[in-house]
Amino acid sequence: MSTQVPPIDQNTIRRRGTGLRVLDHDCAFPGYTIFTPLTGQGEVYLIDIEGKIRHQWTLPYRPGLHAYLLPNGNLFYGGKGPEDQRFFPVWSNYRGGILAEVDPQGTILWEHRCPDHHHDARRLRNGNVVLLGLEKVPRGFVPHIRGGIPGSEVHGDIYGDVVREITPDGTEVWTWRAHEHLDPALEVLHLQDGRHHWPMANAVSELSDGSLALSFRNVSTVVLIDRTTGDVTWRLGHDVLAQQHYPYELPNGNLLIFDNGAYRRQWTATYSRVIEVSRQTKEIVWEYVDKPPQNFFSSYISSAQRLPNGNTLIAEGAFGRIFEVTMAGETVWEYVVPHFAPWQVPGDPVSPARGEQNAIFRAFRYAREEIPWL
């Protein structure tokens, strides 16, 4: 009598196991975690410490690229607008286009459309929104941009990053352009990256003094800029970072950064780490690295958040893995996103071959009191 052998799941991540993987009730921060599957159609999930879904939003727009909760408990969501190929083919990978505030029932209370928005946007303390966009840099500036794959400009043009501040009615009240404030001799594109987008911002956040932190992936640089003058007041570059994501200010004034580790200059092995950097000395005062280091790696996307109990929540974005570590680097909570779907990028002939993914751009943990409607 033959026994039917069940088919083997050919997706490596899903085969290893999804959902809640680790939970130390005594050490994990007891809150709720939000994440947005990048290959989803607009689903946003809020799970409890046991990994159970406590709430779900289903937005009418695919993610572009994530969502987080505002202080009033509403959802701030970045979605993809209508398909637009007027920039360059890989634009579909990280474009946004729609920003929205959504109540717990899924009603869109506020919406703004910006066709050149990409990666990130945040609500400021003054009620305005700061977002990342892009524009063509002046033709005369193109020769000054160094590095990148030769000939990969867009018909001779390069798109540069723009940061915009808009009011609730969509009026643009402040604009910052990379080519007007960054030194192209310092911000050199990695040789493996295209010259179509310089220097490729992937994060923006507001600091306690009103200045902004910006992360530029393709030059491995984080800067702080003065909102009054637009000047760069602080810089951390490729001597420390390697295609990092999501720098943000901690209560002590330091910056927490997910350092992805692609094209790392200081080490031949490929690995990711999370670092806390002193703004005064630029020294790394805390670091999380797995043992061995290559066990933890996401070449792109990802985030890290310092929790009220001193632990750090980390999103290893490419693999949909969210985990919490203590200051000693011990894992006390781990969850693998169980929502898989094909990566479909219009205009990208490689996307169908990428298979099903559970990738997320970022993840955030919230205390019970931060979600008044739950």
Secondary structure, DSSP 8 states (H G I E B T S, - for coil): -----------HHHHH--EEEEE-TTTS--EEEEEEETTSSSEEEEE-TTS-EEEEEE-SS-EEEEEEE-TTS-EEEEEE-S---SS-TTHHHHB-EEEEEE-TTS-EEEEEE-TT-BS-EEE-TTS-EEEEEEEE--TTTGGG--BSSTT-SBTTB-EEEEEEEE-TT--EEEEEEHHHHS-TTTS-B-TTS-SSEES-EEEEEE-TTS-EEEEEGGGTEEEEE-TTT--EEEEE-TTT-SS-EEEEE-TTS-EEEEE--TT-SS-SS---EEEEE-TTT--EEEEE--SSGGGS--SS--EEEE-TTS-EEEEEGGGTEEEEE-TT--EEEEEE----EE---TT-TTGGGG-EE--EEEEEEEEGGG-TT-
